[in-house]
Amino acid sequence: MSIEILMPALSPTMTEGKLAKWLVKEGDQVNSGDIIAEIETDKATMELEAVDEGVIGEILVAEGTESVEVNKPIGILLEEGEDKIKTKNKSKEAKKSWSTKKIKKSSAKRDNGLIEKEKRDKHSPLSTELNLSAPLPHSKRIFISPLARRIAESSNLDISSISGTGPGGRIIKNDVEGYLNSISKSPIIKQTKESESYSTERSFEVIQNSNIRKIIAKRLTEAKIEIPHFYLTIECNIDKLLNIRKELNENPSSDFKLSVNDFIIKASALALKKVPSVNASWAGEAIHQNNQVDISVAVATENGLITPIVKDADQKGLSEISTEMKTLAERARDNKLKPEEFQGGGFSISNLGMYGIKEFTAIINPPQSAILAVGAGIKKPAIINEEVGIATIMNCTLSCDHRVIDGAVGAQFLSHFKPLIEEPLTLLL
């Protein structure tokens, strides 16, 4: 009996994904455990393994297809001796049912959209003012979707010069974007503002968003809107930390190179042990306080940010944290992290100090309740032993979810974090 290859759920939050690439073709023999496809999830590009052995009878979803729902069949695996023709007939019936559902769904959306548009046209002066749905004087009537109209307005486009490919010649989103793409090749775009005409050079390249980038945008927007953020900032004198780091890294017997971020991870872990209520998440009817100190560290990749996790960071030494973090960062940039290496974590760190950023605030990574934004160490005047001197000061800003963390609790965390950074020998004990 044929076996359907289903779109897997490769993370707890995944509802759909992109079938990035097939690594097999129809007719190929596969064994259990063979890598047959690459799936782009909401976090990274993951490998899909075959769970049974057989022959690839048919590929139902082409590579490069986005928004493939979890548990939707993407291919057919034939067992030994199975008739490929019968399987194809079966898959055609399956495709037909999916297509029918899709048509019904899109038709319902289109009908509802037209009804809503008719209501707006009757009761809202917007269509009259813009004169987009009524006949134009000395011109033919122009039909345009609301989304396409908004894009055209924001780009100061004359919609009469755009050809529509929608039903009945209606101008749709793709028509406007295609027109924008075509005129972007011309270096001069004329614009009018308050009856004053002028020309300016403006060109752009359309870069399609990856599935990862779309999910990052969706999650961060939800986090910023739904989580009540507040921010606490402290200054840390890191001169002693830099001196100890230099001594340890220059030690001939050392087989590791510590970064400032390694000290920050360790200090954050120990501070979380002192103030465990920061190592928690909001769960509606309750607050979940984590028993393990697992710290997510933001790493920039070509596809966007990902946060590999240093697990049990409070129980590891600086050298172990350093080695583990280098491996995780490298695997993250190569899209080779396993789900358990970036899913979870109770606290995040985002460090932009290496880019010279003095201070910034970070958006909380749900379901966590706090993230520490770390700036660059900058030499500036400071009071040292009651005298004015020069010190290397690093600004750290804690973003807190006020549903979980009160101001005093966040301040307690930073009051433990600061002395650990300023007296780094305590991190070596």
C-alpha positions as CSV (number, residue, x, y, z in Angstrom):
1,M,0.0,0.0,0.0
2,S,1.3,3.4,-0.9
3,I,2.4,5.8,1.9
4,E,1.8,9.5,1.8
5,I,4.8,11.7,2.7
6,L,3.3,14.5,4.8
7,M,4.6,18.0,5.5
8,P,6.1,17.6,9.0
9,A,5.7,19.9,12.0
10,L,9.4,20.6,12.7
11,S,8.7,23.1,15.5
12,P,5.9,23.5,18.1
13,T,4.8,26.7,16.5
14,M,5.0,25.6,12.9
15,T,1.6,25.6,11.0
16,E,3.0,25.8,7.5
17,G,6.4,25.9,5.8
18,K,8.2,26.1,2.5
19,L,9.3,23.0,0.6
20,A,12.7,24.5,-0.2
21,K,14.2,21.6,-2.1
22,W,13.7,17.9,-3.1
23,L,16.8,15.8,-2.8
24,V,15.1,12.9,-4.6
25,K,13.1,12.5,-7.8
26,E,10.3,10.2,-8.9
27,G,11.6,6.6,-9.3
28,D,14.4,6.9,-6.7
29,Q,14.7,4.2,-4.1
30,V,14.9,5.5,-0.5
31,N,15.6,3.8,2.8
32,S,14.4,4.7,6.2
33,G,16.6,7.6,7.5
34,D,17.5,8.9,4.1
35,I,17.3,12.7,3.7
36,I,14.7,13.3,1.0
37,A,13.9,17.1,1.2
38,E,14.8,20.4,2.8
39,I,12.0,22.2,4.6
40,E,12.2,25.9,5.5
41,T,10.5,26.3,8.9
42,D,9.8,29.4,11.0
43,K,13.3,29.1,12.4
44,A,15.7,27.5,10.0
45,T,16.0,25.1,7.0
46,M,15.6,21.6,8.3
47,E,16.2,18.2,6.6
48,L,13.3,15.8,6.1
49,E,14.1,12.1,6.7
50,A,12.2,9.2,5.1
51,V,10.5,7.1,7.8
52,D,9.9,4.1,5.5
53,E,11.6,2.5,2.6
54,G,10.3,2.3,-0.9
55,V,10.3,4.1,-4.2
56,I,9.3,7.8,-4.8
57,G,6.1,7.3,-6.8
58,E,5.1,10.9,-7.2
59,I,6.1,14.3,-6.0
60,L,2.8,16.2,-5.2
61,V,4.3,19.6,-4.1
62,A,7.0,21.2,-6.2
63,E,10.2,22.5,-4.6
64,G,10.1,26.2,-3.9
65,T,6.4,26.0,-2.9
66,E,5.6,28.3,0.1
67,S,2.9,28.1,2.8
68,V,2.5,24.3,2.6
69,E,0.3,23.3,5.5
70,V,1.5,20.9,8.1
71,N,0.3,17.3,7.5
72,K,-0.5,18.0,3.9
73,P,0.7,15.2,1.5
74,I,3.7,16.4,-0.4
75,G,4.7,13.1,-2.0
76,I,3.8,9.4,-2.5
77,L,6.1,6.5,-1.5
78,L,5.5,3.2,-3.2
79,E,6.0,-0.1,-1.4
80,E,7.6,-3.0,-3.1
81,G,5.6,-4.3,-6.1
82,E,3.0,-1.5,-6.0
83,D,1.5,-0.2,-9.2
84,K,2.7,3.4,-9.9
85,I,-0.3,4.1,-12.2
86,K,-2.9,3.3,-9.5
87,T,-1.0,5.5,-7.1
88,K,-1.0,8.3,-9.5
89,N,-4.7,8.0,-10.0
90,K,-5.1,8.1,-6.2
91,S,-2.9,11.2,-6.0
92,K,-4.9,12.9,-8.7
93,E,-8.1,12.4,-6.7
94,A,-6.3,13.8,-3.7
95,K,-5.1,16.8,-5.7
96,K,-8.6,17.4,-7.0
97,S,-10.1,17.4,-3.5
98,W,-7.4,19.9,-2.3
99,S,-8.0,22.1,-5.4
100,T,-11.8,22.0,-4.8
101,K,-11.3,23.1,-1.2
102,K,-8.9,25.8,-2.2
103,I,-11.3,27.1,-4.9
104,K,-14.2,27.1,-2.4
105,K,-12.2,28.9,0.2
106,S,-10.8,31.5,-2.2
107,S,-14.3,32.0,-3.8
108,A,-15.8,32.6,-0.4
109,K,-13.0,35.1,0.4
110,R,-13.5,36.8,-2.9
111,D,-17.3,37.0,-2.6
112,N,-17.0,38.4,1.0
113,G,-14.5,40.9,-0.2
114,L,-16.7,42.1,-3.0
115,I,-19.7,42.4,-0.7
116,E,-17.6,44.3,1.8
117,K,-16.3,46.6,-1.0
118,E,-19.8,47.3,-2.2
119,K,-20.8,48.3,1.4
120,R,-17.8,50.6,1.7
121,D,-18.5,52.1,-1.7
122,K,-22.1,52.9,-0.7
123,H,-21.3,54.4,2.7
124,S,-17.8,55.7,2.6
125,P,-16.8,58.9,0.7
126,L,-13.3,57.4,0.1
127,S,-14.2,55.8,-3.3
128,T,-15.9,59.0,-4.4
129,E,-12.9,61.2,-3.3
130,L,-10.4,59.1,-5.1
131,N,-12.8,58.4,-7.9
132,L,-11.4,54.8,-8.3
133,S,-14.6,52.8,-8.5
134,A,-16.7,55.4,-10.4
135,P,-16.3,56.1,-14.1
136,L,-13.5,58.6,-14.8
137,P,-14.3,61.6,-16.9
138,H,-13.2,61.2,-20.5
139,S,-11.8,57.7,-19.6
140,K,-12.9,54.1,-19.2
141,R,-14.0,52.7,-15.8
142,I,-11.1,51.4,-13.8
143,F,-11.5,48.5,-11.4
144,I,-8.8,48.0,-8.8
145,S,-8.6,45.9,-5.6
146,P,-8.3,47.8,-2.2
147,L,-4.8,46.4,-1.6
148,A,-3.6,47.3,-5.1
149,R,-5.1,50.7,-4.7
150,R,-3.2,51.3,-1.4
151,I,0.1,50.3,-2.9
152,A,-0.5,52.5,-5.9
153,E,-1.4,55.5,-3.7
154,S,1.7,55.1,-1.5
155,S,3.9,55.0,-4.6
156,N,2.2,58.0,-6.3
157,L,1.2,55.8,-9.3
158,D,-1.4,56.8,-12.0
159,I,-3.6,53.7,-12.0
160,S,-4.9,54.5,-15.5
161,S,-1.4,53.5,-16.9
162,I,-1.6,50.0,-15.2
163,S,-3.0,47.0,-17.0
164,G,-5.2,44.7,-14.9
165,T,-4.9,40.9,-15.1
166,G,-7.6,40.1,-12.6
167,P,-11.2,39.1,-13.3
168,G,-12.8,41.5,-15.8
169,G,-9.5,43.4,-16.2
170,R,-9.4,44.3,-12.5
171,I,-6.1,45.7,-11.3
172,I,-4.6,43.4,-8.6
173,K,-1.6,43.6,-6.3
174,N,0.7,41.7,-8.7
175,D,-0.2,44.2,-11.5
176,V,0.9,47.1,-9.3
177,E,4.1,45.4,-8.1
178,G,5.0,44.4,-11.7
179,Y,4.5,48.0,-12.9
180,L,6.7,49.3,-10.0
181,N,9.3,46.7,-10.9
182,S,9.3,47.8,-14.6
183,I,9.6,51.5,-13.9
184,S,12.3,50.9,-11.3
185,K,14.6,50.2,-14.2
186,S,14.2,53.8,-15.3
187,P,16.4,56.1,-13.1
188,I,14.0,59.0,-13.2
189,I,10.6,58.9,-11.5
190,K,8.4,62.0,-11.7
191,Q,6.4,62.9,-8.5
192,T,4.1,65.8,-7.7
193,K,3.6,67.3,-4.3
194,E,1.5,70.4,-3.6
195,S,1.4,71.4,-7.2
196,E,5.2,71.4,-7.4
197,S,6.8,69.0,-9.9
198,Y,10.3,67.7,-9.5
199,S,12.4,64.8,-10.4
200,T,14.5,62.5,-8.3
201,E,16.6,59.5,-8.9
202,R,15.1,56.5,-7.3
203,S,15.7,52.8,-8.1
204,F,15.1,49.7,-6.1
205,E,15.4,45.9,-6.3
206,V,12.5,43.7,-5.3
207,I,13.8,41.1,-2.8
208,Q,11.3,38.3,-2.0
209,N,11.0,37.5,1.7
210,S,12.0,34.0,2.8
211,N,9.6,32.0,5.0
212,I,12.0,32.6,7.9
213,R,11.9,36.3,7.4
214,K,8.1,36.4,7.2
215,I,7.8,34.4,10.5
216,I,10.3,36.6,12.2
217,A,8.3,39.7,11.1
218,K,5.1,38.1,12.3
219,R,6.4,37.0,15.7
220,L,8.2,40.3,16.5
221,T,5.2,42.3,15.6
222,E,3.0,40.2,17.8
223,A,5.5,40.4,20.6
224,K,5.8,44.2,20.4
225,I,2.0,44.6,20.3
226,E,0.9,42.0,22.9
227,I,3.7,42.1,25.4
228,P,3.8,45.2,27.8
229,H,7.6,46.0,27.5
230,F,9.5,48.1,30.0
231,Y,13.2,48.8,30.1
232,L,15.9,49.1,32.7
233,T,19.5,50.3,31.8
234,I,22.7,50.1,33.8
235,E,26.3,51.0,33.2
236,C,29.0,48.4,33.8
237,N,32.7,49.1,34.2
238,I,34.4,46.3,32.2
239,D,38.1,47.3,32.6
240,K,38.8,44.3,35.0
241,L,36.9,42.0,32.7
242,L,38.9,43.0,29.7
243,N,42.2,42.6,31.6
244,I,41.3,39.1,32.8
245,R,40.1,38.1,29.4
246,K,43.4,39.3,27.9
247,E,45.4,37.3,30.4
248,L,43.4,34.1,29.9
249,N,43.5,34.4,26.1
250,E,47.3,35.0,26.1
251,N,48.1,32.1,28.4
252,P,50.1,29.6,26.3
253,S,48.4,26.7,28.0
254,S,44.9,27.9,27.0
255,D,43.2,26.1,24.1
256,F,40.3,28.6,24.0
257,K,39.7,32.3,23.2
258,L,37.1,34.0,25.4
259,S,34.8,36.7,24.2
260,V,33.2,39.4,26.2
261,N,29.9,37.7,25.4
262,D,31.0,34.5,27.1
263,F,31.4,36.5,30.4
264,I,27.9,38.1,29.8
265,I,26.3,34.7,29.3
266,K,27.9,33.3,32.5
267,A,27.0,36.5,34.5
268,S,23.4,36.4,33.3
269,A,23.1,32.7,34.2
270,L,24.3,33.3,37.8
271,A,22.0,36.3,38.2
272,L,19.1,34.2,37.0
273,K,19.9,31.7,39.8
274,K,19.7,34.6,42.3
275,V,16.4,36.0,40.8
276,P,14.6,33.0,39.3
277,S,11.4,34.9,38.8
278,V,13.0,36.5,35.7
279,N,13.6,33.1,34.2
280,A,9.9,32.6,33.6
281,S,7.1,33.0,31.0
282,W,3.5,34.2,30.9
283,A,0.9,31.4,30.4
284,G,-2.4,33.2,30.9
285,E,-3.8,31.5,34.0
286,A,-0.3,31.0,35.5
287,I,3.4,31.9,35.3
288,H,5.8,29.1,34.3
289,Q,9.1,29.5,36.2
290,N,11.9,27.5,34.6
291,N,14.0,25.1,36.7
292,Q,16.9,25.1,34.2
293,V,19.0,28.1,33.3
294,D,18.9,27.9,29.5
295,I,20.1,31.1,27.7
296,S,19.3,32.0,24.1
297,V,21.9,34.0,22.3
298,A,21.0,36.0,19.2
299,V,23.1,35.1,16.2
300,A,22.8,37.0,12.8
301,T,22.5,34.8,9.7
302,E,21.8,35.5,6.1
303,N,18.1,34.5,6.7
304,G,17.7,36.6,9.8
305,L,18.2,36.2,13.6
306,I,18.2,32.9,15.3
307,T,18.8,32.2,18.9
308,P,20.8,29.0,19.7
309,I,20.7,28.0,23.3
310,V,23.4,27.4,25.9
311,K,21.7,24.9,28.2
312,D,22.5,24.8,31.9
313,A,24.7,27.9,31.5
314,D,24.9,28.3,35.3
315,Q,26.7,25.0,35.6
316,K,29.3,25.5,32.9
317,G,32.7,27.3,33.0
318,L,33.7,30.1,30.8
319,S,35.8,27.9,28.5
320,E,33.0,25.4,28.0
321,I,30.5,28.2,27.3
322,S,33.0,29.7,24.8
323,T,33.5,26.5,22.9
324,E,29.8,25.6,22.8
325,M,28.8,29.1,21.7
326,K,31.3,29.1,18.8
327,T,30.0,25.7,17.6
328,L,26.3,26.8,17.9
329,A,27.0,30.1,16.0
330,E,28.7,28.3,13.2
331,R,25.9,25.7,12.9
332,A,23.3,28.5,13.0
333,R,25.0,30.3,10.1
334,D,25.1,27.0,8.1
335,N,21.4,26.3,8.8
336,K,22.4,23.1,10.6
337,L,20.9,23.6,14.0
338,K,18.7,20.8,15.4
339,P,15.3,22.0,16.7
340,E,16.3,21.3,20.3
341,E,19.3,23.6,19.8
342,F,17.2,26.7,19.2
343,Q,13.7,25.9,20.6
344,G,13.1,26.8,24.2
345,G,15.3,28.8,26.4
346,G,14.2,31.0,29.3
347,F,16.2,34.2,28.8
348,S,17.8,35.9,25.8
349,I,20.9,38.0,25.1
350,S,21.4,40.3,22.1
351,N,24.9,41.8,21.9
352,L,25.6,44.6,19.3
353,G,28.7,45.8,21.0
354,M,31.0,44.4,18.2
355,Y,29.2,46.8,15.8
356,G,30.0,49.9,18.0
357,I,26.4,50.3,19.1
358,K,26.4,52.2,22.4
359,E,22.9,51.3,23.6
360,F,19.7,49.8,22.3
361,T,16.5,48.1,23.4
362,A,15.6,44.6,22.2
363,I,12.2,43.0,21.6
364,I,11.3,40.1,23.9
365,N,11.5,36.7,22.4
366,P,8.2,34.9,23.3
367,P,7.4,32.9,25.4
368,Q,10.4,34.3,27.4
369,S,9.9,37.4,29.6
370,A,13.2,39.2,29.3
371,I,16.0,39.9,27.0
372,L,19.3,41.7,27.7
373,A,20.5,44.2,25.1
374,V,24.3,44.7,25.4
375,G,26.1,47.7,23.9
376,A,29.8,48.4,23.2
377,G,32.4,49.1,25.8
378,I,33.3,52.8,25.4
379,K,36.0,54.7,27.3
380,K,34.5,57.7,29.1
381,P,35.0,59.7,32.3
382,A,33.9,57.9,35.4
383,I,34.2,58.1,39.2
384,I,36.8,55.5,40.3
385,N,37.6,55.2,44.0
386,E,36.0,58.7,44.5
387,E,38.2,60.2,41.8
388,V,37.5,61.2,38.2
389,G,39.1,58.8,35.8
390,I,38.7,57.0,32.5
391,A,36.9,53.7,32.4
392,T,35.5,51.4,29.7
393,I,31.7,51.5,30.2
394,M,29.3,49.0,28.8
395,N,25.6,49.8,28.7
396,C,23.1,46.9,29.3
397,T,19.4,47.3,28.9
398,L,16.9,44.7,30.2
399,S,13.6,44.5,28.4
400,C,11.0,43.0,30.7
401,D,7.4,41.6,30.2
402,H,5.5,43.6,32.9
403,R,3.0,40.7,33.2
404,V,5.7,38.5,34.7
405,I,8.4,40.9,35.9
406,D,7.8,43.9,38.1
407,G,10.2,46.8,38.0
408,A,11.8,45.9,41.4
409,V,12.4,42.3,40.2
410,G,14.1,43.5,37.0
411,A,16.2,45.8,39.1
412,Q,17.2,43.0,41.4
413,F,18.4,40.9,38.5
414,L,20.6,43.8,37.2
415,S,21.9,44.4,40.8
416,H,23.3,40.9,40.7
417,F,24.5,41.0,37.1
418,K,26.5,44.3,37.5
419,P,28.9,43.1,40.2
420,L,29.5,39.8,38.4
421,I,30.6,41.8,35.3
422,E,32.6,44.3,37.2
423,E,34.4,41.7,39.4
424,P,34.8,38.9,36.9
425,L,37.0,36.8,39.1
426,T,33.8,35.6,40.8
427,L,32.8,34.0,37.5
428,L,35.8,31.8,37.6
429,L,35.0,30.3,41.0
